[in-house]
Amino acid sequence: MIDTIEKEDTIISEEEAAQYDRQIRLWGLDAQKRLRGSRVLLVGLRGLGAEIAKNLILAGVKGLTLLDHEQVTEESRRAQFLIPVDADGQNRAEASLERAQFLNPMVEVKADTQQVEGKPDDFFFQFDAICLSGCTKDLMVKVDQLCASRNIKVFCGDVYGYHGYMFSNLGQEHHYVEEKPKVVKSSDEANDGPEAKKPKVDPNETTMVKKTVSFCCLKEALEVDWTDEKAKSNLKRVPTDYFLLQVLLKFRTDKGRDPQPVSFAEDSQLLLQIRDDVLETMGVSSELLPNTFVSNCFSEMAPVCAVVGGVLGQEIVKALSQRDAPHKNFFFFDGLKGSGVVDYFGPK
């Protein structure tokens, strides 16, 4: 696993250097080497999964495993550009494989048609990063906890209508480098006054600064005690979509699926009931999530998949290349309002 900035022995060939020339110029050869030495598991090949796969393959990871046991349906391929229009009834991972591989022949792309729930623990240990979409809360928490001791980066994400989110756990100590303007010494002529005490920067020169950041686990982030005074004080800055996510994850656990347009009336009533139950259990008012939310969280929308998939893909690339500051821990997107990045907001 790639756990320190210094640990890197991947060799970039001349062909790869030409292929990734723009990226090497953007974030440096060392970052690209770390990326080329990384293997990623992507679970869930719906619309969001296709966007993430595209971004990782084009970025140039070493290997990408597409894992999905579900079959292609008309509904599941509406926002999924990797699946051919005549692939209904085929496995989603296998149906996505040809177009995914065509994006970049230098990346080893594989399809796995087994259920992720049936995978043994050591299956996950062969990867440097794991991205989960379309999974239950219990499975995401299990994989997150399982990978924590192995320094395997874990990402989760989903799109529900106009809404989408991502969560990342890069471990207790995630190391990365950040490019900063170089600080230069003041000239001897200007050694008096308050301006002389301010650090001077040269906009034409930069330096790489090593930094470390700590992340909380998914279970901790989802199970905040909102009766705690510190948590209450932070409630106003928590996006509504955080509570929407809790409702939709409970719906998925109870029904074994997400809300579907074909059962809109029935699912809408169930969502309202789950909203009341979940928020009451959390100790917050149901008014935080107005009834109108049920009109905007059905199915995947391609533009929302593109936005959330772009953010998720970029965060995985940053984590593996150890270049630039990562988002911490949640990113929520509301297509009706805008988006927001949320740090861990529970009591420490």
C-alpha positions as CSV (number, residue, x, y, z in Angstrom):
1,M,0.0,0.0,0.0
2,I,1.1,3.6,-0.6
3,D,1.3,5.0,2.9
4,T,4.1,7.6,2.8
5,I,5.2,10.2,0.4
6,E,8.7,8.8,0.2
7,K,7.6,5.2,-0.6
8,E,7.6,5.0,-4.4
9,D,9.4,2.8,-6.9
10,T,7.0,2.7,-9.8
11,I,8.7,3.4,-13.1
12,I,7.0,5.5,-15.8
13,S,7.7,4.3,-19.3
14,E,8.3,6.7,-22.2
15,E,4.9,5.7,-23.6
16,E,3.2,6.5,-20.3
17,A,5.1,9.8,-20.0
18,A,3.7,10.8,-23.4
19,Q,0.2,9.6,-22.5
20,Y,0.2,11.5,-19.1
21,D,2.3,14.5,-20.2
22,R,-0.4,17.0,-19.2
23,Q,-1.0,15.5,-15.8
24,I,2.7,15.2,-15.1
25,R,3.1,18.9,-15.9
26,L,0.1,19.6,-13.6
27,W,0.9,17.7,-10.5
28,G,4.4,16.3,-11.1
29,L,6.1,13.1,-11.9
30,D,6.2,11.7,-8.4
31,A,2.5,12.1,-8.0
32,Q,1.9,10.4,-11.3
33,K,4.2,7.5,-10.2
34,R,2.2,7.0,-7.1
35,L,-1.0,7.0,-9.1
36,R,0.4,4.5,-11.6
37,G,1.3,2.2,-8.7
38,S,-2.3,2.1,-7.3
39,R,-5.1,-0.4,-7.6
40,V,-8.7,0.7,-7.0
41,L,-11.9,-1.3,-6.3
42,L,-15.1,0.4,-7.6
43,V,-18.3,-1.1,-6.3
44,G,-21.5,-0.2,-8.2
45,L,-21.7,0.5,-11.9
46,R,-24.7,2.8,-12.2
47,G,-24.5,6.3,-13.5
48,L,-22.2,7.6,-10.7
49,G,-20.0,4.5,-10.9
50,A,-19.5,5.1,-14.7
51,E,-18.3,8.7,-14.0
52,I,-15.9,7.6,-11.3
53,A,-14.5,4.8,-13.5
54,K,-14.0,7.2,-16.4
55,N,-12.1,9.7,-14.2
56,L,-9.8,7.1,-12.6
57,I,-9.0,5.4,-15.9
58,L,-8.2,8.6,-17.7
59,A,-6.1,9.7,-14.7
60,G,-4.0,6.6,-15.1
61,V,-4.2,4.3,-12.1
62,K,-2.5,0.9,-12.4
63,G,-5.6,-1.2,-12.1
64,L,-9.4,-0.7,-11.7
65,T,-11.7,-3.5,-10.7
66,L,-15.4,-2.9,-11.5
67,L,-17.6,-4.9,-9.1
68,D,-21.3,-5.2,-9.6
69,H,-23.6,-8.3,-9.5
70,E,-26.7,-6.6,-10.8
71,Q,-28.1,-6.8,-14.3
72,V,-28.6,-4.0,-16.7
73,T,-32.1,-2.5,-16.8
74,E,-33.5,0.5,-18.8
75,E,-33.6,2.5,-15.5
76,S,-30.0,1.7,-14.5
77,R,-28.5,2.6,-17.8
78,R,-30.2,6.0,-18.3
79,A,-27.3,7.9,-16.7
80,Q,-24.7,5.2,-17.5
81,F,-22.7,5.9,-20.7
82,L,-20.4,2.9,-20.4
83,I,-23.2,0.4,-21.0
84,P,-24.4,-0.1,-24.7
85,V,-28.1,0.5,-25.3
86,D,-28.6,-3.2,-26.3
87,A,-27.1,-4.6,-23.1
88,D,-30.4,-5.1,-21.0
89,G,-30.2,-8.3,-19.0
90,Q,-26.4,-8.4,-19.0
91,N,-24.2,-8.0,-15.9
92,R,-23.5,-4.3,-15.3
93,A,-19.8,-4.7,-14.7
94,E,-19.3,-6.9,-17.7
95,A,-21.4,-4.6,-19.9
96,S,-19.3,-1.6,-18.9
97,L,-15.9,-3.3,-19.4
98,E,-15.3,-2.8,-23.1
99,R,-16.0,1.0,-23.2
100,A,-14.1,1.5,-19.9
101,Q,-11.0,-0.3,-21.2
102,F,-11.1,1.7,-24.4
103,L,-10.7,4.9,-22.5
104,N,-7.1,4.0,-21.6
105,P,-5.5,0.7,-22.7
106,M,-2.6,1.3,-20.2
107,V,-4.9,0.7,-17.2
108,E,-5.8,-2.9,-16.2
109,V,-9.6,-2.8,-16.1
110,K,-11.4,-5.9,-14.8
111,A,-15.0,-6.9,-14.2
112,D,-16.2,-8.8,-11.1
113,T,-19.8,-10.1,-11.2
114,Q,-19.9,-11.4,-7.6
115,Q,-21.8,-9.8,-4.7
116,V,-19.6,-7.5,-2.6
117,E,-21.3,-8.8,0.5
118,G,-20.0,-12.3,-0.1
119,K,-16.3,-11.2,-0.5
120,P,-13.9,-12.4,2.2
121,D,-12.0,-9.8,4.2
122,D,-8.7,-10.4,2.5
123,F,-10.3,-9.6,-0.9
124,F,-10.3,-5.9,0.0
125,F,-6.6,-5.9,1.1
126,Q,-5.2,-6.1,-2.4
127,F,-6.4,-2.5,-3.2
128,D,-5.0,0.9,-2.3
129,A,-8.4,2.6,-2.4
130,I,-12.0,1.4,-2.4
131,C,-15.0,3.3,-3.6
132,L,-18.5,2.1,-2.7
133,S,-21.7,3.2,-4.3
134,G,-25.2,1.7,-4.1
135,C,-24.2,-0.1,-0.9
136,T,-26.0,-0.4,2.4
137,K,-24.9,1.6,5.5
138,D,-23.9,-1.6,7.3
139,L,-21.7,-2.8,4.4
140,M,-20.0,0.6,4.0
141,V,-19.3,0.8,7.8
142,K,-17.9,-2.7,7.7
143,V,-15.6,-2.1,4.8
144,D,-14.5,1.2,6.2
145,Q,-13.6,-0.4,9.6
146,L,-11.9,-3.3,7.9
147,C,-9.6,-1.1,5.8
148,A,-8.7,1.3,8.5
149,S,-5.9,-0.8,10.0
150,R,-4.4,-1.5,6.5
151,N,-4.2,2.2,5.5
152,I,-6.6,1.6,2.6
153,K,-8.4,4.7,1.5
154,V,-12.2,4.4,1.6
155,F,-14.7,6.5,-0.4
156,C,-18.5,6.3,-0.5
157,G,-20.9,8.1,-2.7
158,D,-24.4,8.0,-4.2
159,V,-26.7,10.1,-6.4
160,Y,-30.4,10.4,-5.6
161,G,-32.3,12.6,-8.1
162,Y,-31.0,16.2,-7.7
163,H,-28.9,15.2,-4.7
164,G,-25.6,13.5,-4.3
165,Y,-22.8,13.0,-1.7
166,M,-19.4,11.6,-1.2
167,F,-17.6,10.6,2.0
168,S,-13.9,9.9,2.4
169,N,-11.8,8.3,5.1
170,L,-8.1,8.5,4.4
171,G,-7.1,7.3,7.8
172,Q,-5.6,8.7,11.0
173,E,-2.5,10.0,9.2
174,H,-2.9,10.9,5.6
175,H,0.3,12.5,4.2
176,Y,0.3,14.8,1.2
177,V,2.2,17.6,-0.4
178,E,0.9,21.1,-1.3
179,E,2.5,23.6,-3.6
180,K,2.9,27.0,-1.9
181,P,4.5,30.3,-3.0
182,K,8.0,30.5,-1.9
183,V,8.8,32.9,1.0
184,V,11.8,35.1,0.4
185,K,13.8,37.2,2.7
186,S,13.2,41.0,2.8
187,S,15.8,43.2,1.3
188,D,18.2,45.0,3.7
189,E,16.9,48.3,2.5
190,A,13.4,47.8,3.8
191,N,14.1,46.8,7.3
192,D,11.9,49.3,9.2
193,G,8.2,49.6,9.7
194,P,5.3,47.0,9.9
195,E,5.7,45.9,6.3
196,A,9.2,44.7,7.0
197,K,7.8,42.2,9.5
198,K,5.4,40.6,7.0
199,P,6.7,37.5,5.1
200,K,7.4,38.2,1.5
201,V,6.4,35.7,-1.2
202,D,7.7,35.4,-4.7
203,P,4.7,34.6,-7.1
204,N,7.1,33.2,-9.7
205,E,8.6,30.6,-7.3
206,T,6.9,27.8,-5.4
207,T,7.9,25.2,-2.9
208,M,6.4,21.8,-1.9
209,V,5.2,21.6,1.7
210,K,4.5,18.3,3.4
211,K,1.4,18.1,5.5
212,T,-0.6,15.5,7.5
213,V,-4.4,15.4,8.1
214,S,-6.6,13.0,10.2
215,F,-10.0,11.6,9.2
216,C,-12.8,10.2,11.2
217,C,-14.5,6.9,10.3
218,L,-17.8,6.6,8.5
219,K,-19.6,5.1,11.6
220,E,-18.5,8.1,13.7
221,A,-19.6,10.6,11.1
222,L,-23.1,9.0,10.6
223,E,-23.8,8.4,14.3
224,V,-23.3,11.8,15.8
225,D,-25.0,12.4,19.1
226,W,-27.1,15.4,18.4
227,T,-28.1,15.8,22.0
228,D,-24.5,16.7,22.8
229,E,-24.2,20.5,23.3
230,K,-21.2,20.9,20.9
231,A,-23.1,19.0,18.2
232,K,-26.2,21.1,18.7
233,S,-24.1,24.3,18.3
234,N,-22.9,23.1,14.9
235,L,-26.4,22.0,13.7
236,K,-27.0,25.2,11.7
237,R,-24.0,24.6,9.5
238,V,-24.9,21.0,8.7
239,P,-26.5,20.7,5.2
240,T,-30.0,19.4,5.0
241,D,-28.6,16.7,2.7
242,Y,-26.8,15.1,5.6
243,F,-30.2,14.2,7.1
244,L,-31.6,13.3,3.7
245,L,-28.7,10.8,3.4
246,Q,-29.7,9.2,6.7
247,V,-33.3,8.8,5.5
248,L,-32.2,7.3,2.1
249,L,-29.8,4.9,3.7
250,K,-32.5,3.7,6.0
251,F,-34.9,3.3,3.0
252,R,-32.2,1.2,1.2
253,T,-31.7,-1.0,4.3
254,D,-35.5,-1.6,4.8
255,K,-36.5,-2.1,1.2
256,G,-33.3,-3.5,-0.3
257,R,-33.4,-0.8,-3.1
258,D,-33.6,2.9,-3.6
259,P,-36.8,4.9,-4.2
260,Q,-38.1,4.1,-7.7
261,P,-40.2,6.3,-10.1
262,V,-42.5,3.4,-10.9
263,S,-43.6,3.3,-7.3
264,F,-43.4,7.1,-6.6
265,A,-46.6,7.4,-4.6
266,E,-45.9,4.5,-2.3
267,D,-42.2,5.3,-1.9
268,S,-42.9,8.9,-1.2
269,Q,-45.2,8.0,1.8
270,L,-42.6,5.6,3.1
271,L,-39.9,8.2,2.8
272,L,-41.9,10.6,4.9
273,Q,-42.5,8.0,7.5
274,I,-38.8,7.1,7.6
275,R,-37.9,10.7,7.8
276,D,-40.0,11.1,10.9
277,D,-38.6,8.0,12.5
278,V,-35.0,8.6,11.7
279,L,-34.9,12.3,12.7
280,E,-36.8,11.5,15.9
281,T,-34.2,8.8,16.8
282,M,-31.4,11.3,16.0
283,G,-32.9,13.8,18.4
284,V,-33.5,16.5,15.8
285,S,-36.7,18.0,14.4
286,S,-38.3,16.6,11.3
287,E,-38.7,20.2,10.1
288,L,-35.0,20.1,9.1
289,L,-36.1,18.0,6.1
290,P,-39.3,19.5,4.6
291,N,-41.9,17.3,2.9
292,T,-40.9,18.6,-0.5
293,F,-37.7,16.5,-0.4
294,V,-39.6,13.5,-1.7
295,S,-40.1,15.1,-5.1
296,N,-36.4,15.4,-5.8
297,C,-34.6,12.2,-4.7
298,F,-35.8,9.6,-7.2
299,S,-33.5,7.9,-9.8
300,E,-30.1,9.1,-11.0
301,M,-29.7,12.3,-13.0
302,A,-26.8,12.3,-15.5
303,P,-25.7,15.9,-14.7
304,V,-25.6,15.2,-10.9
305,C,-23.7,12.0,-11.6
306,A,-21.2,14.1,-13.6
307,V,-20.7,16.6,-10.8
308,V,-20.4,14.1,-7.9
309,G,-18.4,11.7,-10.0
310,G,-16.0,14.4,-10.9
311,V,-15.5,15.4,-7.3
312,L,-15.2,11.7,-6.1
313,G,-12.8,10.8,-8.9
314,Q,-10.6,13.8,-8.2
315,E,-10.5,13.1,-4.4
316,I,-9.4,9.5,-5.1
317,V,-6.7,10.8,-7.4
318,K,-5.5,13.3,-4.8
319,A,-5.5,10.7,-2.1
320,L,-3.5,8.1,-4.2
321,S,-1.1,10.7,-5.6
322,Q,-0.7,12.4,-2.2
323,R,-0.9,15.7,-3.9
324,D,-3.0,18.7,-2.6
325,A,-5.3,19.0,0.4
326,P,-8.3,16.5,0.4
327,H,-11.9,17.2,1.2
328,K,-12.7,16.2,4.8
329,N,-15.0,14.3,5.2
330,F,-18.3,14.9,3.4
331,F,-19.2,16.6,0.1
332,F,-22.9,17.2,-0.5
333,F,-24.4,18.3,-3.8
334,D,-27.9,19.8,-4.1
335,G,-28.7,20.4,-7.7
336,L,-31.5,22.8,-6.7
337,K,-29.3,25.0,-4.5
338,G,-25.6,24.3,-4.9
339,S,-23.0,22.2,-3.1
340,G,-20.9,22.2,0.0
341,V,-18.0,20.6,1.7
342,V,-18.5,19.7,5.3
343,D,-15.7,18.8,7.8
344,Y,-16.4,16.3,10.6
345,F,-18.9,18.1,12.7
346,G,-19.5,15.7,15.6
347,P,-18.1,16.0,19.1
348,K,-14.5,14.9,19.5
